[in-house]
Amino acid sequence: MATYLLVVVGALNWGLMGLFDINLVSSLLGDGTMLEKIVYILVGLSAVIDVMMHMSYCKMCSSKK
């Protein structure tokens, strides 16, 4: 659940960047801070975990085995 929420945060941040040139993470945590970098690392790791675990919880993918 935590990885899913972090991926959603990352996706929303990218959407805001693309549409309005607003970086929500840096706005909330400060630009170039260590905390901002940690959030980006956690979002990236969460995406990797979600991709790796996808087939175990996706009904469409698991039925193709």
N, C-alpha and C positions, 0 to 999 in steps of 0.2 A: 504493500500500500504506500509506503514512504517513497519508493522509487517512482511509482506512478505519479504521485503528487509533485515530485521534483521534475519529472519530465513535463508535466502540465505547466509548471512555473516557467520552465525553459521555453516551451512553445509559446506561451503568452508573451514572454519577453521578446522573442523573435518577431512575433506578430506586431507588437507595439513598435519595435525598431523599424520594421518594414513599412508600416502604415504612417507612423507619426514621428519617426526618428527619436523615440523616447526609450531610453534604457532604464527600465524600472528597477533592476537590481542595483545598478550604480547610483540611481537616484535615492534609493533607500539606504544603501550601505556605504556610499561614498565611492568616488571614482578611483580605481587603482588600489584599493585597500586589500589587505590580506583576506579579510572576511568575504569580500566580493569574489576573489579568486577561489576561495574554498567553495563558495556556492556554485560557481561555474564548474569546478571539478566534480562536485557531488551530482550536479545535473547531468554531466557527461557520463559519469559512471552509472548513474541510474538508467540512462538510455541504453547503455551497453548491456546491463543486467536485464532490462525489459526485453531487448531483442533476443538475448540468449534464452530467456525463459518463455518466450512467446508461445512456442509450440506446446508447452505443457498446459497452458490455460486457454488456448484458442480452440474452440470447438471445430471450426472449419479446418484448421491445420492438422489437428489431431485425428480427424476422420480420414485423412489422406494417407495415413501410414500403411 
